[in-house]
Structure formats: C-alpha cells, structure tokens
C-alpha cells in the first residue's frame, strides 16, 4: 500500500483529503502541518508521495514560518525528497498560479481545491508514484 503524506492546516480540508485518499484511493495517509515532521517523514523514507497545501498559515521548520512552496523546496533538498512526487493544492487559483508555483517549488503537479474529480486525482497520484525513480539511498535500503 502506498503511503501519502498530506500537508494541510485546515481541519476540514485535511479530513476531506484523507477521506479521498484513504477511502477511495486505498492509500495509507498521514496528515500533518508540522514542517519538521514533514521533513523527518520524507527524509526517513516513510512516504511515497506528498500532497502539499500552498497556503500553510502556521507551519514552521525549526521555528521559522514556511508556506507550501518553501516546504516543497526543502523536501527537494533531501536525498529521498529529490524524486518524491509532490502535488501542490490550493483553493486560491488565479491564472498563471500553477506554472508559477510549480516553477518556484519544484513540485510535480498542481491541483485546485476542492478536488472535483477524485478518481482522476487518485489515478494521477498513482501514476506519479509508479513512475518515481528511486534514489541511491532507497536502492541501498532495498539491497539493489
């Protein structure tokens, strides 16, 4: 079973995302808005993909406030985070946001909230997980 980390600070959105991913998608889901925990989970290889809210209001890393764009940049600096599928989600979609956010963060995909087609969202996330190249650390962990 694939493990998905949902980084979301709005309780209603967190419950909705967890329900979509676990009940409809069959994923093992962890939800948090603690930036230090996010980096720990990614760095120790405990997730197969991340769904990241862009507008995190109370998320901190080492006491410093970060949004979803900055947290994704920090994920990308981790060896296990370099190829981790990261999907940005935002309710504040304006023309050009997707391209700007993807470029600024290094994320794989951008989806607007609410998720109008959960099946397509799940299908795309599964495709990204399946296509992910492993890192040297992951190959060592699996003895390859």
C-alpha positions as CSV (number, residue, x, y, z in Angstrom):
1,X,0.0,0.0,0.0
2,X,1.4,3.4,-1.0
3,X,1.9,6.0,1.8
4,X,0.8,9.5,1.1
5,X,1.6,12.5,3.3
6,X,-1.0,15.3,3.3
7,X,0.4,18.6,4.5
8,X,-2.7,20.7,5.3
9,X,-3.5,23.1,8.1
10,X,-7.3,23.5,7.6
11,X,-9.0,20.7,9.5
12,X,-12.0,20.4,7.1
13,X,-9.7,20.2,4.1
14,X,-7.4,17.7,5.9
15,X,-10.4,15.4,6.6
16,X,-11.6,15.6,3.1
17,X,-8.2,14.9,1.6
18,X,-7.6,12.0,3.9
19,X,-11.1,10.5,3.1
20,X,-10.5,10.8,-0.7
21,X,-7.0,9.3,-0.5
22,X,-7.7,6.5,2.1
23,X,-11.3,5.5,1.4
24,X,-11.4,6.0,-2.4
25,X,-7.7,5.5,-3.2
26,X,-6.7,2.9,-0.7
27,X,-3.6,4.8,0.4
28,X,-2.1,4.8,3.8
29,X,-2.5,8.5,4.8
30,X,-0.6,10.7,7.3
31,X,-1.9,14.3,7.8
32,X,0.2,17.0,9.4
33,X,1.0,20.7,9.2
34,X,4.2,20.3,11.3
35,X,7.1,21.2,8.9
36,X,9.7,19.5,11.0
37,X,7.7,16.3,11.0
38,X,7.2,16.5,7.2
39,X,10.9,16.7,6.6
40,X,11.5,13.8,9.0
41,X,8.9,11.6,7.4
42,X,10.3,12.4,3.9
43,X,13.9,12.1,5.0
44,X,13.5,8.7,6.6
45,X,11.6,7.3,3.5
46,X,8.2,6.9,5.2
47,X,6.2,8.4,2.4
48,X,5.7,7.6,-1.3
49,X,4.1,10.9,-2.3
50,X,3.1,14.2,-0.7
51,X,0.0,16.4,-1.2
52,X,1.0,19.9,-0.2
53,X,-1.2,22.9,0.6
54,X,0.3,26.0,-0.9
55,X,-1.0,28.4,1.8
56,X,0.1,26.9,5.1
57,X,-0.5,29.6,7.8
58,X,1.0,28.0,10.9
59,X,3.6,25.6,9.5
60,X,7.2,26.0,10.8
61,X,10.5,24.4,10.3
62,X,13.0,24.9,13.1
63,X,10.7,27.7,14.4
64,X,10.7,29.5,11.1
65,X,7.3,30.0,9.3
66,X,7.1,28.4,5.9
67,X,4.5,28.0,3.2
68,X,3.9,25.0,1.0
69,X,6.2,26.4,-1.7
70,X,9.2,26.8,0.7
71,X,8.5,23.4,2.4
72,X,8.5,21.7,-1.0
73,X,11.8,23.4,-1.8
74,X,13.2,21.9,1.5
75,X,11.8,18.5,0.6
76,X,13.6,18.6,-2.7
77,X,16.9,19.2,-0.9
78,X,16.6,15.9,0.9
79,X,18.0,12.9,-0.9
80,X,14.8,10.9,-0.6
81,X,12.8,14.1,-1.4
82,X,14.5,14.8,-4.7
83,X,12.3,12.4,-6.7
84,X,9.3,12.2,-4.3
85,X,6.1,13.1,-6.1
86,X,4.7,16.3,-4.6
87,X,1.3,17.6,-5.7
88,X,0.5,21.2,-4.7
89,X,-3.1,22.0,-3.8
90,X,-4.6,25.4,-3.4
91,X,-8.1,27.0,-3.2
92,X,-6.8,30.3,-4.4
93,X,-6.2,29.6,-8.1
94,X,-5.6,32.5,-10.4
95,X,-4.4,32.5,-14.0
96,X,-0.7,31.6,-14.0
97,X,-0.6,30.3,-10.4
98,X,0.0,26.7,-11.4
99,X,3.0,27.5,-13.6
100,X,4.5,30.0,-11.1
101,X,4.0,27.6,-8.1
102,X,5.4,24.6,-9.9
103,X,8.5,26.5,-11.1
104,X,9.1,28.1,-7.7
105,X,8.7,24.9,-5.7
106,X,9.9,22.1,-7.9
107,X,6.7,20.2,-7.3
108,X,5.4,17.6,-9.9
109,X,1.8,18.8,-10.2
110,X,-0.8,21.4,-9.1
111,X,-4.4,20.8,-8.4
112,X,-7.1,23.3,-7.3
113,X,-9.3,22.7,-4.3
114,X,-11.9,21.5,-4.0
115,X,-11.0,18.3,-5.8
116,X,-13.8,18.0,-8.3
117,X,-12.7,14.6,-9.8
118,X,-11.3,12.5,-7.0
119,X,-10.9,9.4,-9.3
120,X,-8.7,11.4,-11.7
121,X,-6.7,12.8,-8.8
122,X,-6.1,9.3,-7.4
123,X,-5.2,8.0,-10.8
124,X,-2.7,10.8,-11.4
125,X,-1.1,10.3,-7.9
126,X,-0.8,6.5,-8.5
127,X,0.9,7.2,-11.9
128,X,3.4,9.6,-10.3
129,X,4.2,7.1,-7.6
130,X,4.7,4.3,-10.1
131,X,6.9,6.5,-12.3
132,X,9.2,7.7,-9.5
133,X,12.8,6.8,-9.9
134,X,14.4,5.6,-6.7
135,X,17.3,7.4,-5.1
136,X,20.7,5.8,-4.2
137,X,19.6,5.6,-0.5
138,X,16.4,3.8,-1.5
139,X,18.4,1.3,-3.7
140,X,20.7,0.7,-0.8
141,X,17.8,0.2,1.6
142,X,16.4,-2.5,-0.7
143,X,19.7,-4.1,-1.4
144,X,19.9,-3.3,-5.2
